[in-house]
Amino acid sequence: MSCSAELLDSDWEKLQIDKCEGNNADKPVEKLHCAALDGRLSILQQFFKDTYDNNPDFIVSVPGRVNLIGEHVDYSGYGVIPMAVEQRVLIALRANGSEITTLVNMEKKYEKAEIDSTFRASTKPLWYHYFQCGIQGALEYSEAMKYKGMDVAVWGNIPPNAGLSSSSALVSAAAICMFLMNEPTVPLPGRKELADLCAKAERLIGTQGGGMDQAIAFLATEGYAKHIEFDPLRCVDVQLPKNAVFVVAHSMVEKNKAASNVFNTRVEECRLAAKCIAAQKRLSWQKVRTLSDVQKMLECNPQKMASLVGDILSDQGYSRDQIASFLGISSKELEEVYMSHGTKDVEEFYLKNRARHVYQEVARVYKFKNCCETLPEKDGILVLGKLLTESHESLKNLFECSDPALDELVDISRSHTLGARMVGAGWGGCIVALTTADKVDQYKEDLKRNYYSSKGVGDAEFGNFVFVTRPGSGAQIHVLNPEKLFGKDSGEGESKNV
């Protein structure tokens, strides 16, 4: 079967995931021997000691991620194929015996903060608010969980607001910190449970995202991408072609999705589209929340759903009154019962194109996975590149979440890559490009000459904006004071792979 051909119904069934495989997702935390700290871990340890005049007990390490295919589909109930990147958020911590947690960041642009157990959402969240979200998520895990103050030092090399999940990494790391403060009374949950917990916790910041970022942060396997599906969370490793090289390039345009309503508007448009499709098909639309829900009710594959959307919905934007009429309810009921507060100022909702993107993107996810599993590498890598290109065009034209800078980077990439697309929520951030090892150097030179030089980026800073990445590992805990966790006779430090 060709990956570029339409998948048959039997193929869709074969590509579904039954459970989490190959990652011990539900098992207790694995404890591994750890060598002495070096590199960034050692630097952070010294920074902590200089700041607090004491050594940390733990360093928590959580990766960022790049989503290879499946953008803006997780909150519609669909699967994605991300991989963890080598860039990570590191948090050094030590219990301080008080009710206050002190946070300092090695990046001086982030202000020092002192927080307690209370959390109030902000329309313009600051960096430490994400840490608070993780704490709140951990505290809600069990009545036995108690807030305990910490001294904390943070250092991340995941570019912020770049679509590489720096905020989710911070939320996830913070949750682990609070669990460490409560051991052994409350044991640290397994990876899968932590991923679900942290996905819910990040929504406290105000964004209605899915669970992709947290899932890959905890479930990543070094050397593999991951096909992740939701409700319930399940996953399987995806072996990428050995000749595939992924390059990430930052547009230098940043947008915090929690500080505006554009992201939540897309979430709302997808939900409303699902309800309207269900209503037109005389289904119980009140029970429908996602595009995945209505697809399951109609028992159609995503390719057929993409075609069906064109027969039901209009290209034009829908007002609240028009959507309410479509559903047979009043505008007041629509707003009060079925819409989120975060989109109250949005006047028009573009349902058809948002739904078309989601269903077509889901088809690309399954084709991507199928190519990795069935095609020879020399053929598969070509199709994977084509799928990335198609994804960007859809995000640009149907989902309308790209940016001129991202489009320019994708255009520059055409000469030396097999395909490229924006990653993350959009409206700025990064692209990911698929190429081969022999093309990387020339590709980076083209980016430097045709994009970054005009923006004042010199050779010394270039590596901060463009880098080759490979599939990394999931969250880790480095135990620097074994007495805190393993007893006085534990010997050398240990590392726990969460």
PAKE-146620 format. One line per field, with one value per residue (C-alpha): residue number from 1; residue in one letter; chain; x, y, z. Coordinates in Angstrom, 3 decimals. Example, Ala and Ser with C-alpha at 12.3 -4.5 7.8 and 13.67 -1.06 7.14 Angstrom:
// residues 2
nr: (1	2)
rest: (a	s)
kette: (A	A)
xx: (12.300	13.670)
yy: (-4.500	-1.060)
zz: (7.800	7.140)
// end
This chain:
// residues 498
nr: (1	2	3	4	5	6	7	8	9	10	11	12	13	14	15	16	17	18	19	20	21	22	23	24	25	26	27	28	29	30	31	32	33	34	35	36	37	38	39	40	41	42	43	44	45	46	47	48	49	50	51	52	53	54	55	56	57	58	59	60	61	62	63	64	65	66	67	68	69	70	71	72	73	74	75	76	77	78	79	80	81	82	83	84	85	86	87	88	89	90	91	92	93	94	95	96	97	98	99	100	101	102	103	104	105	106	107	108	109	110	111	112	113	114	115	116	117	118	119	120	121	122	123	124	125	126	127	128	129	130	131	132	133	134	135	136	137	138	139	140	141	142	143	144	145	146	147	148	149	150	151	152	153	154	155	156	157	158	159	160	161	162	163	164	165	166	167	168	169	170	171	172	173	174	175	176	177	178	179	180	181	182	183	184	185	186	187	188	189	190	191	192	193	194	195	196	197	198	199	200	201	202	203	204	205	206	207	208	209	210	211	212	213	214	215	216	217	218	219	220	221	222	223	224	225	226	227	228	229	230	231	232	233	234	235	236	237	238	239	240	241	242	243	244	245	246	247	248	249	250	251	252	253	254	255	256	257	258	259	260	261	262	263	264	265	266	267	268	269	270	271	272	273	274	275	276	277	278	279	280	281	282	283	284	285	286	287	288	289	290	291	292	293	294	295	296	297	298	299	300	301	302	303	304	305	306	307	308	309	310	311	312	313	314	315	316	317	318	319	320	321	322	323	324	325	326	327	328	329	330	331	332	333	334	335	336	337	338	339	340	341	342	343	344	345	346	347	348	349	350	351	352	353	354	355	356	357	358	359	360	361	362	363	364	365	366	367	368	369	370	371	372	373	374	375	376	377	378	379	380	381	382	383	384	385	386	387	388	389	390	391	392	393	394	395	396	397	398	399	400	401	402	403	404	405	406	407	408	409	410	411	412	413	414	415	416	417	418	419	420	421	422	423	424	425	426	427	428	429	430	431	432	433	434	435	436	437	438	439	440	441	442	443	444	445	446	447	448	449	450	451	452	453	454	455	456	457	458	459	460	461	462	463	464	465	466	467	468	469	470	471	472	473	474	475	476	477	478	479	480	481	482	483	484	485	486	487	488	489	490	491	492	493	494	495	496	497	498)
rest: (m	s	c	s	a	e	l	l	d	s	d	w	e	k	l	q	i	d	k	c	e	g	n	n	a	d	k	p	v	e	k	l	h	c	a	a	l	d	g	r	l	s	i	l	q	q	f	f	k	d	t	y	d	n	n	p	d	f	i	v	s	v	p	g	r	v	n	l	i	g	e	h	v	d	y	s	g	y	g	v	i	p	m	a	v	e	q	r	v	l	i	a	l	r	a	n	g	s	e	i	t	t	l	v	n	m	e	k	k	y	e	k	a	e	i	d	s	t	f	r	a	s	t	k	p	l	w	y	h	y	f	q	c	g	i	q	g	a	l	e	y	s	e	a	m	k	y	k	g	m	d	v	a	v	w	g	n	i	p	p	n	a	g	l	s	s	s	s	a	l	v	s	a	a	a	i	c	m	f	l	m	n	e	p	t	v	p	l	p	g	r	k	e	l	a	d	l	c	a	k	a	e	r	l	i	g	t	q	g	g	g	m	d	q	a	i	a	f	l	a	t	e	g	y	a	k	h	i	e	f	d	p	l	r	c	v	d	v	q	l	p	k	n	a	v	f	v	v	a	h	s	m	v	e	k	n	k	a	a	s	n	v	f	n	t	r	v	e	e	c	r	l	a	a	k	c	i	a	a	q	k	r	l	s	w	q	k	v	r	t	l	s	d	v	q	k	m	l	e	c	n	p	q	k	m	a	s	l	v	g	d	i	l	s	d	q	g	y	s	r	d	q	i	a	s	f	l	g	i	s	s	k	e	l	e	e	v	y	m	s	h	g	t	k	d	v	e	e	f	y	l	k	n	r	a	r	h	v	y	q	e	v	a	r	v	y	k	f	k	n	c	c	e	t	l	p	e	k	d	g	i	l	v	l	g	k	l	l	t	e	s	h	e	s	l	k	n	l	f	e	c	s	d	p	a	l	d	e	l	v	d	i	s	r	s	h	t	l	g	a	r	m	v	g	a	g	w	g	g	c	i	v	a	l	t	t	a	d	k	v	d	q	y	k	e	d	l	k	r	n	y	y	s	s	k	g	v	g	d	a	e	f	g	n	f	v	f	v	t	r	p	g	s	g	a	q	i	h	v	l	n	p	e	k	l	f	g	k	d	s	g	e	g	e	s	k	n	v)
kette: (A	A	A	A	A	A	A	A	A	A	A	A	A	A	A	A	A	A	A	A	A	A	A	A	A	A	A	A	A	A	A	A	A	A	A	A	A	A	A	A	A	A	A	A	A	A	A	A	A	A	A	A	A	A	A	A	A	A	A	A	A	A	A	A	A	A	A	A	A	A	A	A	A	A	A	A	A	A	A	A	A	A	A	A	A	A	A	A	A	A	A	A	A	A	A	A	A	A	A	A	A	A	A	A	A	A	A	A	A	A	A	A	A	A	A	A	A	A	A	A	A	A	A	A	A	A	A	A	A	A	A	A	A	A	A	A	A	A	A	A	A	A	A	A	A	A	A	A	A	A	A	A	A	A	A	A	A	A	A	A	A	A	A	A	A	A	A	A	A	A	A	A	A	A	A	A	A	A	A	A	A	A	A	A	A	A	A	A	A	A	A	A	A	A	A	A	A	A	A	A	A	A	A	A	A	A	A	A	A	A	A	A	A	A	A	A	A	A	A	A	A	A	A	A	A	A	A	A	A	A	A	A	A	A	A	A	A	A	A	A	A	A	A	A	A	A	A	A	A	A	A	A	A	A	A	A	A	A	A	A	A	A	A	A	A	A	A	A	A	A	A	A	A	A	A	A	A	A	A	A	A	A	A	A	A	A	A	A	A	A	A	A	A	A	A	A	A	A	A	A	A	A	A	A	A	A	A	A	A	A	A	A	A	A	A	A	A	A	A	A	A	A	A	A	A	A	A	A	A	A	A	A	A	A	A	A	A	A	A	A	A	A	A	A	A	A	A	A	A	A	A	A	A	A	A	A	A	A	A	A	A	A	A	A	A	A	A	A	A	A	A	A	A	A	A	A	A	A	A	A	A	A	A	A	A	A	A	A	A	A	A	A	A	A	A	A	A	A	A	A	A	A	A	A	A	A	A	A	A	A	A	A	A	A	A	A	A	A	A	A	A	A	A	A	A	A	A	A	A	A	A	A	A	A	A	A	A	A	A	A	A	A	A	A	A	A	A	A	A	A	A	A	A	A	A	A	A	A	A	A	A	A	A	A	A	A	A	A	A	A	A	A	A	A	A	A	A	A	A	A	A	A	A	A	A	A	A	A	A	A	A	A	A	A	A	A	A	A)
xx: (0.000	1.381	1.504	0.462	-2.691	-5.970	-6.041	-8.737	-11.058	-9.153	-5.922	-7.359	-8.304	-4.842	-3.134	-5.136	-3.318	-4.801	-2.541	0.749	3.502	7.211	7.489	6.339	3.909	1.869	4.720	6.419	9.298	12.418	15.623	18.889	22.497	23.700	27.221	28.539	26.869	28.411	27.521	24.377	23.470	26.734	26.380	22.854	23.964	26.640	24.203	21.815	24.602	25.701	22.104	20.921	24.218	23.299	23.251	20.009	18.518	17.256	17.501	14.399	14.905	12.007	12.398	10.767	9.261	8.828	5.605	6.511	2.929	-0.529	-0.807	-3.899	-5.592	-4.944	-7.648	-10.072	-9.377	-6.843	-3.390	-0.056	3.539	5.948	9.451	11.256	14.111	17.465	16.682	15.293	14.021	16.132	14.912	17.171	15.294	15.526	12.868	13.122	10.752	8.458	5.169	6.908	8.604	11.361	12.105	15.124	15.954	19.445	18.140	18.202	15.282	12.975	12.313	12.702	9.415	8.079	4.872	2.649	-0.043	-2.582	-2.905	-4.889	-4.948	-3.690	-4.611	-0.900	0.866	4.427	6.991	6.486	2.704	3.421	5.354	2.330	0.078	2.228	2.109	-1.676	-2.013	0.097	-1.818	-5.125	-3.824	-4.615	-5.914	-2.677	-0.664	0.494	2.006	5.629	7.900	11.030	14.082	14.133	16.528	15.380	17.386	15.883	17.381	14.076	13.355	10.242	7.112	8.666	6.204	8.624	6.637	8.830	5.820	4.543	8.015	8.017	4.522	5.515	8.770	6.975	4.485	7.350	8.939	5.842	5.585	9.218	8.373	5.611	7.544	7.334	3.836	2.566	4.634	5.400	2.820	3.795	4.501	1.066	-0.730	1.668	1.053	-2.713	-2.329	-0.055	-2.247	-5.130	-2.892	-1.680	-5.257	-5.284	-3.187	-6.142	-5.308	-7.569	-4.884	-4.825	-2.407	0.367	3.035	2.795	2.469	5.720	7.484	6.878	6.545	9.382	11.806	15.306	15.850	12.150	9.263	5.983	2.500	0.245	-3.523	-5.921	-9.070	-7.579	-3.916	-1.999	1.174	3.630	7.196	7.705	11.055	12.036	14.099	17.783	18.697	16.218	17.610	15.289	16.330	14.481	14.623	13.188	11.416	12.328	8.630	7.211	3.584	2.427	-0.771	-1.934	-1.752	-4.217	-7.402	-6.328	-5.477	-8.653	-10.652	-9.358	-10.315	-13.802	-14.192	-13.373	-15.872	-18.618	-17.905	-18.296	-21.653	-22.936	-21.933	-23.658	-26.804	-27.031	-26.705	-29.460	-27.151	-27.231	-25.046	-25.305	-23.120	-20.523	-17.446	-14.791	-14.480	-13.352	-16.666	-18.757	-16.499	-16.976	-20.750	-20.834	-18.374	-16.401	-12.650	-11.007	-10.663	-14.404	-15.097	-12.989	-15.167	-18.372	-17.438	-17.546	-21.142	-22.375	-20.525	-19.992	-16.691	-17.988	-17.595	-20.516	-21.898	-23.189	-26.752	-26.099	-24.518	-27.386	-29.880	-27.962	-28.266	-31.860	-31.186	-31.028	-27.849	-28.000	-28.057	-25.187	-23.004	-23.903	-23.916	-21.762	-19.090	-16.048	-15.655	-12.333	-13.961	-16.740	-15.314	-14.936	-17.513	-17.073	-16.131	-14.732	-15.950	-15.512	-11.824	-10.894	-12.656	-11.225	-7.721	-8.227	-9.595	-6.979	-4.181	-5.343	-5.098	-1.529	-0.680	-1.701	0.040	3.214	3.124	2.310	5.238	7.656	6.410	6.051	8.117	11.841	13.709	14.649	10.975	9.503	11.552	10.281	6.674	7.300	8.663	5.589	3.333	5.166	4.732	1.019	0.623	2.105	-0.102	-3.150	-2.072	-1.443	-4.569	-7.222	-6.310	-4.784	-2.263	0.967	2.886	4.736	8.061	7.234	6.125	9.386	11.433	9.452	10.009	13.774	13.806	12.479	15.884	17.675	14.942	12.338	9.640	9.112	6.280	5.500	5.298	3.382	0.398	1.659	1.534	5.308	7.736	9.603	9.538	10.799	12.436	13.211	16.456	19.417	22.880	24.576	22.261	22.365	25.384	24.265	20.739	21.974	24.156	21.152	19.111	21.916	22.397	18.763	17.000	19.074	21.790	19.170	17.943	21.345	22.079	25.806	27.706	27.931	24.142	23.095	23.067	20.470	17.995	18.816	19.725	19.643	17.668	17.143	14.598	15.474	14.419	11.563	11.582	14.318	15.056	18.668	18.955	21.828	21.106	20.244	19.437	16.304	14.889	16.728	18.085	21.517	23.234	22.307	25.810	26.160	23.594	20.863	18.747	15.083	13.616	10.077)
yy: (0.000	3.423	6.028	8.662	6.776	6.994	4.681	2.007	1.531	-1.610	0.385	2.925	0.151	-1.385	1.913	2.564	2.109	-0.228	0.683	2.266	0.003	-0.215	2.504	0.995	3.898	2.515	1.030	2.633	5.022	3.237	3.970	3.984	4.510	7.976	9.206	12.416	15.599	17.403	20.047	22.054	19.985	20.885	24.558	24.687	22.897	25.532	28.372	26.944	26.701	30.279	31.505	29.577	28.733	25.064	22.157	21.056	17.680	17.034	18.284	17.630	17.541	17.710	17.950	20.210	18.644	19.116	17.809	16.156	15.822	16.375	20.091	21.500	18.092	16.834	18.998	17.588	14.118	12.968	11.475	13.133	12.120	14.278	13.603	14.960	17.318	17.546	21.014	20.780	22.662	21.937	22.631	22.316	22.192	21.688	21.727	24.898	23.991	26.977	27.758	29.857	28.682	30.915	30.727	32.150	31.753	31.639	33.812	37.272	38.543	36.423	38.050	36.324	35.159	34.035	32.000	30.149	27.502	29.871	30.379	32.966	32.880	35.943	37.230	37.906	35.042	35.440	32.665	31.425	31.099	27.954	26.577	27.295	25.391	22.298	22.616	22.930	19.880	17.817	19.030	17.982	14.441	13.264	14.584	13.294	15.798	18.796	22.042	22.344	25.281	24.871	26.763	26.465	27.394	27.087	26.947	26.161	26.107	25.487	28.732	30.354	30.985	28.963	26.088	23.690	23.337	25.235	26.151	22.558	21.371	23.868	22.825	19.154	19.723	21.708	18.892	16.436	18.826	18.863	15.078	14.842	17.056	14.602	11.340	8.785	9.642	9.994	7.980	9.595	8.345	6.550	8.396	8.060	9.302	12.236	13.182	13.281	15.221	17.853	18.295	19.238	21.426	23.562	24.489	26.519	29.085	29.696	27.774	24.887	22.638	18.897	16.513	16.114	18.246	16.552	13.062	13.268	14.928	11.838	9.023	9.841	7.069	8.123	7.455	7.272	9.550	8.651	8.095	9.289	9.005	10.242	9.394	7.197	8.076	5.422	5.441	3.468	4.144	5.235	4.391	7.264	6.651	6.435	8.899	11.514	14.678	17.215	20.855	23.391	27.077	29.882	32.711	35.153	36.029	35.161	34.879	33.705	31.756	32.251	36.043	36.257	34.520	33.296	29.786	29.386	30.709	27.840	25.376	26.894	26.816	23.112	22.361	24.377	22.742	19.322	20.291	21.727	18.615	16.438	18.589	18.429	14.637	14.526	13.224	14.210	17.249	18.298	15.308	16.122	17.992	17.197	16.473	13.017	12.470	13.151	11.050	8.065	8.575	8.598	5.686	7.397	7.620	11.086	11.301	10.818	13.331	15.964	15.512	15.574	18.904	20.578	19.445	20.709	23.904	27.178	28.895	32.081	33.021	32.233	34.687	33.488	33.959	31.825	29.026	29.133	28.902	25.950	24.167	25.220	27.104	30.733	32.764	33.210	29.455	28.974	31.476	30.447	26.664	25.705	28.388	29.321	32.714	33.275	33.825	36.197	39.025	36.970	38.001	35.360	31.687	29.902	26.359	24.681	25.347	24.545	21.185	20.388	21.014	18.751	15.798	16.123	16.501	13.369	11.505	12.783	11.488	7.952	8.132	9.338	6.421	3.937	5.164	4.721	1.174	-0.115	1.748	1.437	4.388	5.938	6.041	6.746	9.843	11.456	10.883	12.157	15.385	15.769	15.295	18.048	20.413	19.601	20.181	23.667	24.656	23.533	25.379	28.490	28.478	26.530	26.955	30.414	30.145	30.676	33.931	35.662	34.927	31.224	31.154	32.810	30.194	27.402	28.967	29.261	25.622	24.242	24.078	21.923	19.975	17.364	19.308	21.844	23.201	25.420	23.690	24.484	26.780	29.139	32.907	32.831	30.358	27.690	25.520	21.956	20.806	17.275	16.775	14.408	14.657	15.697	18.718	20.090	22.391	24.039	24.401	26.161	28.463	29.389	30.175	32.315	34.231	34.627	35.098	35.580	37.950	40.620	40.289	40.942	37.352	36.650	33.371	33.299	33.483	31.464	28.153	29.543	29.875	26.964	23.502	19.874	17.740	14.024	12.125	12.554	10.907	11.802	13.423	12.512	13.073	13.371	12.579	14.564	13.715	9.985	10.171	12.110	9.282	6.011	5.935	6.616	3.581	4.227	5.124	7.062	9.443	8.022	9.099	8.258	8.097	9.296)
zz: (0.000	-0.936	1.785	-0.707	-1.617	0.272	3.262	3.275	6.254	7.179	7.183	9.626	12.019	11.800	12.627	15.816	19.145	21.735	24.665	25.689	24.439	25.144	27.790	31.113	31.281	34.164	36.188	39.194	38.599	37.454	39.383	37.453	38.475	37.521	36.818	38.405	37.240	34.318	31.754	32.420	35.481	37.179	36.278	37.702	40.870	41.441	40.694	43.284	45.867	45.180	45.488	48.532	50.251	50.122	47.676	46.016	46.892	43.357	39.798	37.695	33.925	31.414	27.616	25.097	22.021	18.314	16.840	13.555	12.303	13.756	14.543	16.251	16.437	19.982	21.567	18.978	20.363	17.766	17.811	17.071	16.342	18.352	19.583	22.620	21.780	23.493	24.878	28.405	31.430	34.522	38.064	41.097	44.389	48.099	50.830	52.913	55.768	55.206	53.456	50.792	47.623	46.296	42.568	40.779	37.116	35.644	32.805	34.358	32.275	34.456	37.820	41.158	42.677	46.029	45.939	48.377	47.912	46.353	42.613	40.676	36.873	35.026	31.577	31.038	32.822	34.037	33.871	37.432	36.948	34.924	37.895	40.066	37.652	38.066	41.849	41.807	39.584	41.978	45.039	43.460	42.924	46.440	49.754	51.260	49.183	51.219	50.029	51.135	50.477	48.363	47.260	43.484	40.679	37.059	33.855	30.475	27.004	25.206	23.300	24.859	22.788	19.979	19.644	21.356	24.572	27.035	29.186	29.362	30.356	33.225	34.363	34.255	36.120	38.834	39.401	39.880	42.400	44.591	44.470	45.583	48.532	49.510	49.171	50.668	51.956	48.384	45.874	42.533	39.988	36.793	33.566	32.019	35.121	35.429	31.792	32.305	35.547	34.008	30.912	33.197	35.340	32.435	31.537	34.752	32.884	30.555	27.377	26.389	24.918	24.446	26.105	23.528	25.201	28.569	27.081	25.125	28.069	30.192	27.647	25.237	24.307	23.282	19.585	18.699	17.853	19.513	18.126	20.941	21.088	23.750	25.736	27.067	26.688	24.745	22.695	20.611	19.449	15.839	14.240	11.960	8.814	9.730	6.986	8.261	9.868	11.471	11.677	13.826	12.862	15.006	13.171	15.992	16.159	19.567	20.649	24.053	23.366	26.962	26.581	23.654	22.567	19.111	20.318	22.344	19.381	17.239	19.963	20.091	16.310	16.243	18.998	17.335	13.980	15.593	17.087	13.810	11.850	14.442	14.372	10.576	10.745	13.408	16.104	19.777	19.229	22.891	23.798	21.139	22.302	19.697	15.994	16.993	18.806	15.721	13.506	15.813	15.822	12.023	11.762	8.995	8.609	8.704	4.915	4.477	7.239	5.468	2.386	4.438	6.036	2.635	2.115	5.487	6.387	4.554	3.761	5.334	8.968	11.269	13.818	17.180	15.953	12.876	14.911	17.414	14.551	13.082	16.435	17.060	20.296	21.410	21.206	24.964	25.552	23.107	24.937	28.473	28.065	25.098	24.670	26.725	28.360	26.606	23.209	24.252	22.121	18.925	16.329	13.613	13.703	10.646	11.094	7.715	7.175	10.775	10.615	7.175	8.455	11.461	9.492	6.736	9.276	11.089	7.791	7.444	10.921	9.995	6.620	8.365	10.775	8.021	5.921	8.809	9.345	5.793	3.197	2.417	3.888	0.538	-0.468	2.948	3.644	0.429	1.420	4.950	3.483	1.295	4.317	6.212	3.272	2.995	6.722	6.515	3.601	5.558	8.718	6.640	4.465	6.386	10.049	9.491	12.310	10.403	10.138	7.266	8.976	9.231	5.606	4.575	6.438	4.796	1.358	1.965	3.059	-0.222	-1.947	0.636	2.402	1.601	3.420	6.172	8.270	11.232	14.612	17.765	18.122	15.427	14.881	15.270	16.771	14.813	11.744	11.497	8.271	7.122	5.240	4.984	6.548	3.296	2.920	6.484	6.232	3.000	4.329	7.459	5.364	3.223	6.317	7.699	4.441	3.379	6.719	9.853	8.601	7.875	11.444	12.983	14.005	13.891	13.880	17.675	18.131	15.086	16.963	19.371	16.516	14.208	15.420	14.395	16.810	17.354	19.460	23.129	26.391	28.703	32.137	34.597	38.273	39.401	43.096	44.602	48.222	48.319	52.033	51.148	49.095	49.510	53.073	54.476	52.980	49.353	48.214	44.998	43.571	41.428	38.492	38.193	34.704	35.292)
// end
